[in-house]
Amino acid sequence: MPADPAYQAEIIKAHDGALAAGSAGYLDPRTGLFVLSAGFLAARGTCCGRGCRHCPYVK
């Protein structure tokens, strides 16, 4: 996650919205890139090893 607290709040809001909607992810509020949600990543069942922002498998 970025160090900027305002950006973190934007990310959390977008992520929470995606989870509530049952979406696979959301558009990053500043870059416009598609980011997979923790719910989608958990449903996959395994870590892909690419360092996803919301990876539920972080060791």
Secondary structure as UniProt FT lines:
FT   HELIX           5..21
FT   STRAND          25..27
FT   TURN            29..31
FT   STRAND          34..36
FT   HELIX           38..44
FT   TURN            53..54
FT   TURN            56..57
//
